[in-house]
């Protein structure tokens, strides 16, 4: 609504990200043994993993097979790391398929990997001296370059 002053949501960050998975034991092993995240919730139908200040909740998918869709959605999640090249090498050594590392024009180095259900995660680091929390990593690019680097 034009002309109406709206107070911003008092968000403190992302509480958790959740994803349906076809095979919960397989996904638990992937995130624990390959990605190296700490298992914090271990229930028959759900598993939760802590990473940095974030949390991932995996949910066993009991929908009908024709109603199941994994990965390729419109949501983009990127995990911030101190050294993207080191993390890329570590995952590659563990056999996790990773995309090439890309240095983005807005001051970010990133790559992505796909979990066993097709969920795509990006991993990145700031390549600028300062990247204040909550700032737009794309700067003032009016064209809105693709942060996944798929516009190459």
N, C-alpha and C positions, 0 to 999 in steps of 0.2 A: 504494500500500500504506500503510495507516494505521500510524502509529507508527514508520516508518522514516525516518531522516534522510537526505536526498539532497542532495549537493552540487550547486549550480547549474552549468549549462554555462558555461564560460569564454568566452562569445561576445563578440566585439569589435565586432560590427555585422553588417550584411548584406553578404556578399561580392559577390553579383550577383543579378540577377533575370533569368530567361530567358523567352522567349516564342516560340512557333512563329508563323510568318507565311506567308501564301499567296504573296506576291510580294516576295522579298528586296530587289530593286533599288528598288521603290516604298517599302518601309518604311525602307530606308537613307536615301532622299531625304527622307522625312517627318521622321525624327528629326534628321537633319543640317540640313536647310534650313528646316524650320518650327519645331521645338523648339529647335534650336541646340546640341545636344549634340555633343561631339567624337568623331569616329570613331577608335577605337583599334585595333580588330580588323577586318580586311577580307579575308575568305576567301570562296571560291566558295559555301559552304553556311552561312556564319555571319558576322555583323557584330556588333561590340561598341562601345558608346558609354559614355564616362565622363560622369558628372554629379555635381558635388559630390564626396562620398566614395563614391558608388555607381557601379555598372556595370550596363548592360543588355546582354544577349546575345540577338540575334535569330537564330533558326534556321530555315532553309528547311524547309518542311513537305512531306515526301514521303509522308505517310500517304495512304491512299485517301480520296477526297473525302467519303465517308459517315462516315469516322472523324474528320474535322476539326471542331473546335469552337473558336471564338475568342471572347474577351471574355465578359462576363457570369458569370464564375466566382466562387467564393467568396473569392478572395484580393483584399485591398485594399492597394494600394501608394500612398503619398502622398509627394511630393517636397516638402521644406521649402524655402521661399524667404523672403527678407527682406521682400518687398513683393508680396503676392498681387494687389493691384489693378493694379500696374504689369505684372506678368506676364500677367494676364488681358487687359489692353489690348494688349500686344505680340502675344499669340497670336491674338486677335481680328483685329488688323490684318493678320496673315498669312493669314487665312482659315481658321484652325483653329476648328471648332465647339467652343465652351466653354459650360458651364452657368453660370447666374448665380452671383455671389459670395454666399456665405452666412456670416454671423457666427454661430458656434456658441456655445451657452451654456457650454461648457467652456473657452472662451478661445482659440478658433481661428477664423481667417478662411480659407475654402477654396472651391475650385471644381474642376471636373474637365473633362477632354477625352478624346476617344476617338480612337485611332489608326486607320489604314485597315483593320486587321483586327478592329476592335471591342474591343481591349484598352483598358480605362478606367484612366486615371491621375488621381489627385487631386493638387492643388497647394495648399499651405497655409502659413500663417504663424501664429505664436503672437501672440495679442493681449494676453497678460498680460505684466507686467514681467519675470517669470522663468518659464521653462519648462525645468527641468533635463532634460538628456539622459537618456532612459530612464524619465522619469516618465510616468504615465498621463494623456494629454491630456483624458480624460473625467473626471478628478478622482474624486470618490467617488460618482458617480451610480449608484445601485444598479440602475436600470433599464437601464443600458448604452445610452444614446442612440446612434443610428446615426451614426458619424463621417462618413459620406458625405452626411448631411443629407437622406436620402430618406424620413425619417419625418415630413416636413412635410405 
